[in-house]
Amino acid sequence: MIGVTNFPASLDTATELIRAANDSRGVIATGGATNSATTINITSVPSSAPADGIAVIVSATDDTVREIVSYTGKTGTSITGVTRNLESSGAKTWLAGDIVYFD
C-alpha cells in the first residue's frame, strides 16, 4: 500500500519503497498488454516518469502479482522498448486498469 510501511511487523520490499518514494504511476490502457508486448499502452504516462528505466507492473486486483520491466523510451501514452521478466518476475499478460509504477 502506498504511504504505509510494514515496519516493525515485517520489512518493506524494494517495490514498496520505490512506490512510496516516487509515487509516479500510470494505468494500463484499454486492451491491456500481452506477455510478449514490447510497447505497453498507458492511459497517461506521468511527466515525472523517467525517459527510460525500470517499471513495476502490478495487478489492480492482487498486488502480489507483479512484473519488473525495463523500457528505453516513453511517449505521453506508452512505454517502448520494453524488456520483460526482469529478475525472473515472469512475463505476464496485463489488463486495462493494472498499475505501472515508475522508478
Secondary structure, 3 states (H helix, E strand, C coil): CCCCCCCCCCCCCHHHHHHHHHCCEEEECCCCECCCCCCEEECCCCCCCCCCEEEEEECCCCCCCEEEEEECEECCCEEECCEEEECCCCCCCECCCCEEEEC
